[in-house]
Amino acid sequence: MTTTARSAAAPATLQLGNANDFLDRVISKLDALDNTQKLPLMSVLRYLSDYIHATRRELRALRCEADGGKLLTSSASELEEVVSETENATGNIMSAAETIEVIATRLDKQTAEELTAAVTRIYEASAFQDITGQRITKVMGAIDQVENRIDTLLRFCNTEAEATPKPKKTTPLVNGPQLQKMANTQDDIDRLFASINGPP
Amino acid sequence: MGFNTGIKVLIVDDYNTMLRIMRNLLRQIGVEAVEDASNGEEALRMSRLNPPDLIISDWNMQPMTGLELLQKVRADERLKRTPFIMVTAESKTENVIAAKQAGVSNYIVKPFNADTLRAKIDGVLCAGH
């Protein structure tokens, strides 16, 4: 083995960060050789080195963004706030509807019935908070998975400083609400339900 | 409406808002005796202490999902004939099949309206489950 090859030997476990250093050392050694045939090979190696540099830079940027914090973590926190704020707002709407329902009992029968019907629609519509909450929880689970995968990639790239392992979150038990255009309606469910045999 | 509104209903959901909606809708159809639990485990404990006439449960809860609660109820000698309606956003065919095979009395998909709730309760209680 030549001196050049020995000094540029790859480490036993090659991570992306080490690979970058290794390539740079090979390029530097090749550059010192007095041989014109080295040029195409050097050009390919430089391209590879630049590509690895760019990939590491992009990964770091993905992980460390937005006001010096963590972009994905802060997005998940924003979504948690959305769930919490809509829950509070729904609670207030429900309280107002319950008050209307009580007041309706003091009015004449027809007005009371009309108000109660309107209040029923408010109760029915308030269920949006449950459905949107479940959908947002699904999105938060997906963000969590993306973040964990980026951390794994960063560790592979030998940039542990940016890759802080985060605690595992609880993922939804099943799939949550389906997308409306794909979901079964109550009529579909009723037909399906009637067609299935119960327990033996 | 054919069922006796004097029944005692246990509603189970981990969303407080949904428990409140359900309680209000049940009150509007004349059912006043409503107890609630925020997960399957709590619901099972309450049911064993004081068996309800009807259980209306969500699916996605921890600890103990609605499906697990249903299985425990059906395996319990004292509770096994209790009518059980699953009210859930899980509208996938496999979920409906799993619930039916576990012995659910009926299945309501969220979001639902008061008429659907009333019709399902009526159907389940009048069918003599």
Contacts between the chains, C-beta under 8 A, distances in Angstrom:
chain1	res1	chain2	res2	distance
A	87	B	16	7.6
A	87	B	17	6.3
A	90	B	17	5.0
A	91	B	16	7.8
A	91	B	17	6.7
A	91	B	20	7.9
A	94	B	17	6.9
A	94	B	20	5.6
A	94	B	21	7.3
A	94	B	24	7.6
A	97	B	24	7.8
A	98	B	24	6.9
A	101	B	24	7.7
A	116	B	28	6.9
A	120	B	25	7.1
A	120	B	28	6.1
A	120	B	114	5.1
A	123	B	21	5.0
A	123	B	24	5.1
A	123	B	25	5.7
A	123	B	28	7.9
A	123	B	114	7.3
A	124	B	21	7.6
A	124	B	25	7.7
A	124	B	111	7.0
A	124	B	112	7.5
A	124	B	113	5.0
A	124	B	114	6.2
A	126	B	17	6.3
A	126	B	21	5.5
A	127	B	17	7.7
A	127	B	18	6.5
A	127	B	21	5.7
A	127	B	110	6.1
A	127	B	111	4.5
A	127	B	112	7.4
A	128	B	111	6.9
A	129	B	15	7.2
A	129	B	17	4.9
A	130	B	13	7.7
A	130	B	15	4.7
A	130	B	17	6.3
A	130	B	18	4.7
A	130	B	89	7.3
A	130	B	110	6.4
A	130	B	111	8.0
A	131	B	89	5.8
A	131	B	110	6.0
A	131	B	111	6.0
A	133	B	15	6.6
A	134	B	60	7.0
A	134	B	89	5.6
A	170	B	62	7.3
A	172	B	60	6.5
A	173	B	59	8.0
A	173	B	60	5.1
A	173	B	61	7.7
A	173	B	62	6.6
A	173	B	65	5.8
A	174	B	59	6.9
A	174	B	60	6.1
A	174	B	65	7.8
A	174	B	90	5.9
A	174	B	95	7.1
A	175	B	90	6.8
A	175	B	92	6.7
A	176	B	60	6.9
A	176	B	89	6.2
A	176	B	90	7.5
A	177	B	89	3.8
A	177	B	90	7.7
A	177	B	91	7.6
A	177	B	110	7.3
A	178	B	89	7.8
A	178	B	91	5.5
A	178	B	92	6.4
A	183	B	91	4.6
A	183	B	109	7.6
A	184	B	91	4.2
A	184	B	92	7.3
A	184	B	93	6.8
A	184	B	96	7.5
A	184	B	109	6.7
A	185	B	91	7.9
A	185	B	109	7.3
A	186	B	108	7.0
A	186	B	109	5.4
A	186	B	112	6.8
A	186	B	116	5.9
A	188	B	91	7.7
A	189	B	91	6.4
A	189	B	96	5.9
A	189	B	107	5.6
A	189	B	108	7.9
A	189	B	109	5.2
A	192	B	93	6.2
A	192	B	96	5.2
A	192	B	97	7.8
A	193	B	96	6.1
A	193	B	100	6.1
A	193	B	106	6.9
A	193	B	107	5.4
A	196	B	96	7.1
A	196	B	97	5.6
A	196	B	100	4.4
A	196	B	101	7.2
A	197	B	100	7.6
A	197	B	101	7.6
A	198	B	100	5.9
A	198	B	101	7.0
A	198	B	103	6.2
A	199	B	74	7.2
A	199	B	101	5.8
A	199	B	102	6.6
A	199	B	103	4.7
